[in-house]
Amino acid sequence: MNAAPRERLAAGVIAKLPLFQQASSAHLDEVLRHAKTLYFQRGQVIARRGEPVPGLYAVAYGMVKLALRADTGAERVLRLVGPAQTFGEVVLFLQRPLPLDAVAVVDTRLVLVPAEPLIALTERDAGFGRSLIASLCQRMHALVCDFEATSMHGATARLATYLESLAGEPGAARVTLPAAKKLIAGRLGMTKETFSRALHELAHAGLLRVAGREVVLLDRAGLARAGRG
């Protein structure tokens, strides 16, 4: 990919991010002037725990897992970052090293915006500042929900809640699993076998039907009740 297509890709990705929706066009152009695209192959490490983060990462296509890895090799996936999503905000503005590993799950293209123009933008553009605060609050809310799910609910309830979150708006009847079952299982704090067993239980209860990575939600209300344990 040569320079012109990369620039268009970066512009398209950044312009669609909720984080920048309230920024003025002039300030957005300034951010784009500093942005660059990066390509990572499946399994390639984007950043390791303890390393400094050069800026804000936005996923153009592909997927990134943010995970903690123990010395024993055990891994806990904290978040899966897909297209039009970002990571690195908190570390960026705290100016601390990354507290986890960021790894490309599949071949992935990222847009990187260096720290300096983003920090300057928070000082000049109130709209961007409000969007940034909202984004961080949403991330904190999601973290609390994840902690509640893993510490207070069983595997079936966790999976039901996760599928509900993928469905989004009321009335949606079909979702696509964004990654392999093993990876999603790690994200939910369970083994692949437990994930499959929980999926079977929800299907047996008549709440959903599975076709490969497509999940048809037959009873959204029942799925929500299952998510509450």
N, C-alpha and C positions, 0 to 999 in steps of 0.2 A: 504494500500500500504506500503510494507516494505522498508527498506533502499535502497537496490539495485535498484529496479524499480524507486524509487524517484530520485536517482542519475542519472539514465539513462534518465529519463524524463527531469530533469533540464539541462543536457548536450545537449539533442536534441533541446530543446527550445532555449537556449542561442546561440548555434552554428548557428541557422538559423536566428537570429535577424540581420537586416541590421547594427545595431549599432556596432556589433562585427565582421563584415565581414573583416575588415582591421586589426584586432588585430592579433598579432603573436600567434602561437599555445601555446607557453610557457605561455604567458600572459593570454590566454583564460583558460588554465588549472588552473592558479592561481585564476581566478574569480570563476571557477566551484568549487574549493575547499571550497569556502565560501558560495556558493549558497545553498538555502534550499527551499523546496516546502511547500506551505500552501493551505489548503482547506477551502472554504467558501460555505455555503449553500445559496440557493436562498433567497435574501432579507437581508442577513447578512451584517453588516457594516464592511468594511475592515479598513477604517480610517475615522475619523470625522474631519470636519473643525476646524483648530486651533491646531490639534495634530501634533507632529513631525513625520516625515516619516523616517523609519529605513534604507531605501535603495531604489533601483530601483525595480519596480514590472514588471514582464512580464507575460502575460496571456498564459498559456499552453492550456487550453480549458475553454469554458464558455464565460462570458461577464461581464464587469464592467461598471457601469455608474458613471461618474464624474459630480456632480450636485451641484448647489447652492439652498439652501432652506431658504425661508423667515420665519419669526416668525408666519405668518398667515398659513403656511403649503404649500404655493405655491412653486413649484419647477421648476427650469430651468436646463435641462440636457445640459451640455456644450460639452460632448464627450462620445461616446460609445467605449470602448476599447475591442477589440476581440482578438482571438488567434494570436500569433506572433506579438502583439503590446505591447507597454510599457507605463507606466506612473510613475510620481514621479521624473523625471530628473531635472526639474528646481528647485523644492523645495529642492531636495537633494543637489544640488551644491550651492544654495543660503543659505542653512542651516536655512531655515525658516519653520514655521509650514504649514501644508496643508491648502490652501485657499478654499477648497471645500470638499464635502463628496464623498467618494468612496464606492460604494455599489455593491454587486454581484447581477446581474440581474437574473442569473440562477446559478445552482451549478457550481462552478468555482474552478479551480486549478491554483494557481499562483506560479511563481518562484521568490524568493526574493534574490537579491544580495545586501549585506550590503554596506553602504556608503564607508567605509575605503578602501577596495580593488579597488573600482571604481575610487575614487579620486586619489589613487596611480597610477592607470592605465593611467589616463589622463596625468600624469607627465612623465611616462616611455614610452608610446607608441603613437607616433605621428599619426599613422593610426586610432587608436581609438579616439583620440582627434578630428580629422577631421570628423569622422563619427558622433560623438556626436554633433559637431557644425552643421553639415548638418541636423541632426534629429531635433534639436531645431529650425533651420531656417524653415524647413518644417512645424513644428508645428505653428510657428508664422505666416507663410503664410496662413495656414488653418484658423487660428483665424481671420485674416483680412478678408478672404473670407466669413467666417461665419458672421462677423459684417456687411459687405456690404450686404449680402443676407437678414439678418433680419431687417436692417434699411432702405434699398433702394428697396427691391423687395417684391412682394406679395407672398401669400402662394403657388400658383401654380408654380410660377417661382422658389421658394425655393425648392419645391419638385422635379421639373424637374432637377435642378442642382444637387440635392442629388442623384437622380437615375443615372445621368450621372457619378457621382463620383464613385458609386458602380460598374458601368459597366467597368470602367477602360479603357483598351486598345480599340482602334477603331475596330469596327467589332463585338464586343461582343453584343449578342442579347438577353441575358437572365440574370437577376440578382435575387438574393434571399434576401428578406428583412432580415437583421440580428437580428431583435428583433420584439416584438409586435408593432402594429401600434401606440398604445398609447404612447409607449416609444419613438419611432421615431418621433412622432408628437411633443413631449416635446423637443427632440433634435433640431427640426427645429423651435421651438418657436411658435407652434400653438396647437390648441385643436385637439383631435382625430376626432371630427366631421369635422373640417376644413380640416384635412388631408384627410379624406375619400372623401370630396367634391372635393378637388384639384386632387386627384387620378382619380375620375370620369371624371373631365373635360379633363384631359390628355388622358384618354381612349376614351372619346367621340370625341376628335379631331383626333383620329386615330393614336396617337403617341405610344400607348402601349396597352397591354392586361394583365389583372390581373387574376391569378389563385392561390388563397390562398396567400401564402407568395412569390410565384414566379411571377415575372413581366417580360413579354416578351416585349422587346423594338422593336417596329415596324418601327420607324423612328428616328434614332439617330440624324440626322441633325435637324429635326423638334424639337426634345426634347431639343437640345442645344439652338435653337432659343427661345423656351419657357423659358428656364433658364435665358436668357438675358432680359426677360420681354417683 
